Amino acid sequence: GKQAIRGVKSEEIWRINRSRGECISSVSRELRTPLHAGVGDAGLLGRGLYGPLNERQQKAVDGIVNRGNDLLALINDILDLSRIEAGRLQLEQTRFNPTEVLEEVIQTAELMQSKALEEGVDDRAYEEEEEELSAVEIRTSFGDAPKEVVGDRGRFKQVSLNLVSNAIRYTERGHVDVICRREADGAFVTAVSDTGIGIAPEDQDAIFEAFYQVEASSTRFHGGTGLGLSIVRRLTEQMGGQITLLSRLGVGSTFYLHLPEVGPEPSVAEEAENSDEGDPH
């Protein structure tokens, strides 16, 4: 009957998604290999290994390295999404301290912010306001965080970094707060709040869709692929958690990352699927 037809259709859709995901995954890997080599060569050039560069040459080479790394980040994002779609994303199960990971994330985010400020990425600030952008302060509260959780440390770091760097990108003035605390129900929550532009109610679901971006002119730093939050949501679900958002236009946003203190075990089928993937991320 209708039930059987529906079952066949959903199986067909799953198969199409899977083969599409595997195709994109394979193309992304092919793209990444020559790009890695090109960025590596440009990096050696920039460090003066092939002789000294004048100031204009140095700037050009630095630009090649930075844009190449942006492209690598985009390819890695596409790889992640295609792996998730193909059901080939393998999560690791290790014990880790979330506070340590979040401290690493903040260090990385601060480094990214200072690099972006040095590069003067945001032309808008100089053209319109003619005032230098100042760094956004990141404040933390980890006193109530669990000392140890079980899950994928690398993916937790990736999701958290995405949320923190997004918060910085959309905050002109003020601060970003990162809070981690244990919940009563065997979960822990990582909250990332900003005093940024906020997100309109009609955009709040859409920002989790692939390639969706709110108005680019309202970011301090241009950049980002619009893939970040869709990966954040998909990874969070894979880790057995959920992500929620509270936001008010002109006031700021808070993303809540709820994760179980002990994440889901990878299934045997998943492990068999992934055993041939020696693909470093």
Secondary structure, DSSP 8 states (H G I E B T S, - for coil): -HHHHHHHHHHHHHHHHHHHHHHHHHHHHHHHHHHHHHHHHHHHHHTTTTS---HHHHHHHHHHHHHHHHHHHHHHHHHHHHHHHTT------EEE-HHHHHHHHHHHHHHHHHHHHHHT--HHIIIII-------EEEEE-TTS-S-EEE-HHHHHHHHHHHHHHHHHT-SSSEEEEEEEE-TTSEEEEEEEE-S----GGGTTGGGSTT--S-GGG-SS----S-HHHHHHHHHHHTT-EEEEEEETTTEEEEEEEEESB-----HHHHHHHTT-----
